[in-house]
Amino acid sequence: MLLNLFITLDDLKPTFAVRVTPKASKNMAKIAQNADGKPLIKVYVTAAADKGKANSMVLKILAKELNLPKTALVIVKGETSRDKVIQILEKKIP
């Protein structure tokens, strides 16, 4: 999957940044460009940013895209922001 190209090692723990759009019409992840023309992972979720519902859906979508269990991903930065950093706890990256 193309998302694997965005994974970096932070103290030997794989992490990647995402931009989240809550209350979207469809749940999906895609690769886009930011204003500087750099690639960016965008995650669209139908859930509202209320009581962690959108965050939970983000982890579910990314886990599916990366072929990992949902418990293998954790938000390490940006719990209350649209810009998040996700860490992969699973040792094996597909």
C-alpha positions in Angstrom: 0.0 0.0 0.0 1.2 3.5 -0.7 0.7 4.6 2.9 3.8 2.5 3.8 5.9 5.1 2.0 5.0 7.8 4.6 6.1 5.8 7.6 9.2 7.2 9.3 11.2 5.7 12.2 11.1 7.8 15.4 13.4 6.2 18.0 12.8 2.9 16.1 9.1 3.3 16.5 7.4 3.8 13.1 5.3 7.0 12.9 3.4 8.9 10.3 1.4 12.2 10.1 -2.2 12.4 8.9 -4.7 15.2 8.4 -8.3 14.3 9.4 -11.6 15.6 8.1 -14.4 14.7 10.4 -18.1 14.6 9.3 -17.1 13.6 5.8 -19.6 11.9 3.5 -17.5 8.8 3.3 -14.8 6.9 5.4 -11.6 6.7 3.5 -7.8 7.4 3.4 -6.0 8.9 0.5 -2.7 10.5 -0.4 -2.9 14.2 -1.4 -0.7 17.2 -1.5 -0.4 20.0 1.1 -0.1 23.7 0.1 3.7 23.3 -0.4 3.2 20.4 -2.8 4.4 17.8 -0.4 2.6 14.5 -0.1 0.1 14.2 2.8 -2.1 11.4 4.1 -5.7 12.6 4.4 -8.2 10.5 6.4 -11.9 11.3 6.0 -14.3 10.0 8.6 -18.1 10.3 8.8 -18.0 10.5 12.6 -18.0 13.9 14.4 -15.1 15.0 16.5 -17.0 14.3 19.6 -15.7 12.2 22.6 -13.1 10.5 20.5 -15.4 9.0 17.9 -13.5 10.5 15.0 -10.2 9.4 16.4 -11.4 5.9 16.9 -12.6 5.8 13.3 -9.3 7.2 12.0 -7.4 4.3 13.7 -9.9 1.8 12.3 -9.5 3.1 8.7 -5.7 3.3 8.9 -5.4 -0.2 10.4 -7.5 -1.6 7.6 -5.3 0.2 5.0 -2.1 -1.0 6.6 -3.4 -4.5 7.1 -2.8 -4.2 10.9 -5.1 -4.8 13.9 -6.6 -1.5 15.2 -4.8 -2.1 18.5 -1.5 -1.8 16.7 -2.0 1.9 16.1 -2.0 4.8 18.6 -2.3 8.6 18.3 0.8 10.1 19.9 0.2 13.7 19.0 -2.9 15.7 18.0 -5.7 14.0 20.0 -7.8 17.1 19.7 -6.4 18.4 16.4 -7.0 17.7 12.8 -3.3 17.1 12.3 -2.2 13.9 14.1 0.9 11.7 14.4 0.2 8.0 14.5 2.6 5.4 15.9 2.6 1.8 14.9 3.1 -0.5 17.9 3.1 -3.7 15.8 6.6 -4.9 15.2 6.0 -6.2 11.7 5.2 -3.6 9.0 3.5 -5.2 6.0 
